[in-house]
Amino acid sequence: MNQNLNEAETRAELIDPALAEAGWGKVDDSRVRREVITLGRLTGGGNRSKQDVAEYVLVYRGQKLAVIEAKRISKSDTEGLGQAKEYAAKLQSRFAYSTNGKGIYRVDMETGEEGNVNGYPTPDELWDETFAEP
């Protein structure tokens, strides 16, 4: 595995195929999208600071179920965890993922349970987890 992949290459070569393999964007009514979280602070003169954008939002049956924050392969799989949790809270998504393409770290925003997982859930698996009866 090439350890020199930048973030865009990590997404294109590792994360996008893993999401497709789990059925995201292939299963009816499932989508993977980028989402603008904030437009960025007004800095004067009609300008704004950099906007916050979630790299991946997993949407199924019209519900935003999870946010994935990606970092380049040479970074830790938890490097984007703070961002992922922040974005998931703002979007009211139950799950936040942080990944470097090799490792995947997941947080259940409702229970606080977190840790590494072996892969991404299918749309139906994530739906069932999100709306499971306690």
C-alpha positions as a Markdown table, in Angstrom:
| # | Residue | x | y | z |
|---|---|---|---|---|
| 1 | Met | 0.0 | 0.0 | 0.0 |
| 2 | Asn | 1.4 | 3.4 | -1.0 |
| 3 | Gln | 2.1 | 5.4 | 2.2 |
| 4 | Asn | 2.6 | 8.6 | 0.2 |
| 5 | Leu | -1.1 | 9.0 | -0.8 |
| 6 | Asn | -2.4 | 12.5 | -0.1 |
| 7 | Glu | -5.9 | 13.0 | 1.2 |
| 8 | Ala | -7.6 | 13.2 | -2.2 |
| 9 | Glu | -5.8 | 10.1 | -3.4 |
| 10 | Thr | -6.6 | 8.3 | -0.1 |
| 11 | Arg | -10.3 | 9.1 | -0.7 |
| 12 | Ala | -10.3 | 8.1 | -4.4 |
| 13 | Glu | -8.2 | 4.9 | -4.0 |
| 14 | Leu | -9.2 | 3.5 | -0.6 |
| 15 | Ile | -12.3 | 5.1 | 0.9 |
| 16 | Asp | -14.5 | 5.5 | -2.1 |
| 17 | Pro | -14.1 | 1.9 | -3.2 |
| 18 | Ala | -14.7 | 0.6 | 0.4 |
| 19 | Leu | -17.9 | 2.6 | 0.6 |
| 20 | Ala | -19.1 | 1.3 | -2.8 |
| 21 | Glu | -18.3 | -2.2 | -1.7 |
| 22 | Ala | -20.5 | -1.7 | 1.3 |
| 23 | Gly | -23.3 | -0.7 | -1.1 |
| 24 | Trp | -23.3 | 3.1 | -0.6 |
| 25 | Gly | -24.5 | 4.8 | -3.7 |
| 26 | Lys | -25.5 | 1.4 | -5.2 |
| 27 | Val | -28.3 | 0.4 | -2.9 |
| 28 | Asp | -31.5 | 2.2 | -3.8 |
| 29 | Asp | -32.1 | 5.4 | -1.9 |
| 30 | Ser | -28.5 | 5.4 | -0.5 |
| 31 | Arg | -26.1 | 8.3 | -1.3 |
| 32 | Val | -22.7 | 9.5 | -0.3 |
| 33 | Arg | -22.4 | 13.2 | -0.4 |
| 34 | Arg | -20.2 | 16.1 | 0.7 |
| 35 | Glu | -22.0 | 18.6 | 2.9 |
| 36 | Val | -21.3 | 22.2 | 3.8 |
| 37 | Ile | -21.5 | 22.4 | 7.6 |
| 38 | Thr | -20.8 | 26.1 | 8.0 |
| 39 | Leu | -20.2 | 28.8 | 5.4 |
| 40 | Gly | -17.2 | 30.2 | 7.3 |
| 41 | Arg | -17.0 | 33.2 | 9.6 |
| 42 | Leu | -17.5 | 36.7 | 8.0 |
| 43 | Thr | -14.1 | 38.3 | 8.0 |
| 44 | Gly | -15.1 | 41.7 | 6.7 |
| 45 | Gly | -15.4 | 43.2 | 3.3 |
| 46 | Gly | -17.9 | 40.5 | 2.3 |
| 47 | Asn | -15.3 | 37.8 | 2.7 |
| 48 | Arg | -15.5 | 34.6 | 4.7 |
| 49 | Ser | -13.0 | 32.3 | 6.3 |
| 50 | Lys | -12.7 | 28.7 | 5.0 |
| 51 | Gln | -16.0 | 26.8 | 5.2 |
| 52 | Asp | -16.4 | 23.5 | 7.1 |
| 53 | Val | -17.2 | 20.7 | 4.7 |
| 54 | Ala | -17.9 | 17.1 | 5.7 |
| 55 | Glu | -16.0 | 14.9 | 3.2 |
| 56 | Tyr | -18.6 | 12.1 | 3.4 |
| 57 | Val | -22.2 | 12.1 | 4.7 |
| 58 | Leu | -23.9 | 8.7 | 4.4 |
| 59 | Val | -27.5 | 9.3 | 3.5 |
| 60 | Tyr | -30.1 | 6.5 | 3.4 |
| 61 | Arg | -33.9 | 6.9 | 3.0 |
| 62 | Gly | -33.4 | 10.7 | 3.2 |
| 63 | Gln | -31.7 | 10.5 | 6.6 |
| 64 | Lys | -28.1 | 11.6 | 7.3 |
| 65 | Leu | -26.9 | 8.6 | 9.3 |
| 66 | Ala | -23.1 | 9.1 | 9.5 |
| 67 | Val | -20.3 | 11.5 | 8.8 |
| 68 | Ile | -16.8 | 10.3 | 7.7 |
| 69 | Glu | -13.8 | 12.5 | 8.0 |
| 70 | Ala | -10.8 | 11.4 | 5.9 |
| 71 | Lys | -7.1 | 12.1 | 6.3 |
| 72 | Arg | -4.1 | 11.2 | 4.3 |
| 73 | Ile | -2.9 | 7.6 | 4.7 |
| 74 | Ser | 0.3 | 8.7 | 6.6 |
| 75 | Lys | -1.8 | 10.2 | 9.4 |
| 76 | Ser | -3.5 | 8.4 | 12.3 |
| 77 | Asp | -6.9 | 6.9 | 11.6 |
| 78 | Thr | -8.2 | 9.1 | 14.5 |
| 79 | Glu | -6.7 | 12.3 | 13.2 |
| 80 | Gly | -10.1 | 13.6 | 12.0 |
| 81 | Leu | -12.1 | 12.3 | 14.9 |
| 82 | Gly | -12.7 | 15.7 | 16.5 |
| 83 | Gln | -14.0 | 17.1 | 13.2 |
| 84 | Ala | -16.1 | 14.0 | 12.5 |
| 85 | Lys | -17.8 | 14.3 | 15.9 |
| 86 | Glu | -18.4 | 18.0 | 15.5 |
| 87 | Tyr | -19.9 | 17.6 | 12.1 |
| 88 | Ala | -22.0 | 14.6 | 13.2 |
| 89 | Ala | -23.4 | 16.7 | 16.1 |
| 90 | Lys | -24.2 | 19.6 | 13.8 |
| 91 | Leu | -25.9 | 17.3 | 11.3 |
| 92 | Gln | -27.6 | 15.3 | 14.0 |
| 93 | Ser | -26.1 | 12.1 | 12.7 |
| 94 | Arg | -25.7 | 9.2 | 15.1 |
| 95 | Phe | -22.4 | 8.0 | 13.8 |
| 96 | Ala | -19.0 | 9.6 | 13.2 |
| 97 | Tyr | -16.1 | 7.9 | 11.5 |
| 98 | Ser | -12.5 | 9.0 | 11.1 |
| 99 | Thr | -10.3 | 7.2 | 8.6 |
| 100 | Asn | -6.9 | 7.3 | 6.9 |
| 101 | Gly | -8.0 | 4.7 | 4.4 |
| 102 | Lys | -6.3 | 1.9 | 6.3 |
| 103 | Gly | -7.9 | 2.1 | 9.7 |
| 104 | Ile | -11.5 | 3.1 | 10.5 |
| 105 | Tyr | -12.5 | 4.5 | 13.9 |
| 106 | Arg | -16.2 | 4.9 | 14.7 |
| 107 | Val | -18.1 | 6.7 | 17.4 |
| 108 | Asp | -21.7 | 6.2 | 18.3 |
| 109 | Met | -22.7 | 9.7 | 19.2 |
| 110 | Glu | -25.8 | 8.4 | 21.2 |
| 111 | Thr | -24.1 | 5.8 | 23.4 |
| 112 | Gly | -20.5 | 7.2 | 23.4 |
| 113 | Glu | -19.2 | 3.8 | 22.4 |
| 114 | Glu | -16.2 | 4.1 | 20.2 |
| 115 | Gly | -13.4 | 2.1 | 18.7 |
| 116 | Asn | -11.9 | 0.7 | 15.5 |
| 117 | Val | -14.1 | -1.2 | 13.1 |
| 118 | Asn | -13.1 | -3.5 | 10.2 |
| 119 | Gly | -15.2 | -1.8 | 7.5 |
| 120 | Tyr | -18.2 | 0.3 | 6.7 |
| 121 | Pro | -21.7 | -1.0 | 7.3 |
| 122 | Thr | -24.2 | -1.4 | 4.5 |
| 123 | Pro | -27.0 | 1.1 | 4.3 |
| 124 | Asp | -29.4 | -1.3 | 5.8 |
| 125 | Glu | -27.0 | -2.2 | 8.7 |
| 126 | Leu | -26.4 | 1.4 | 9.5 |
| 127 | Trp | -30.2 | 2.2 | 9.3 |
| 128 | Asp | -30.9 | -0.7 | 11.7 |
| 129 | Glu | -28.2 | 0.4 | 14.1 |
| 130 | Thr | -29.4 | 4.0 | 14.0 |
| 131 | Phe | -33.0 | 3.2 | 14.6 |
| 132 | Ala | -32.7 | 0.1 | 16.8 |
| 133 | Glu | -34.9 | -0.2 | 19.8 |
| 134 | Pro | -32.8 | 0.1 | 23.0 |
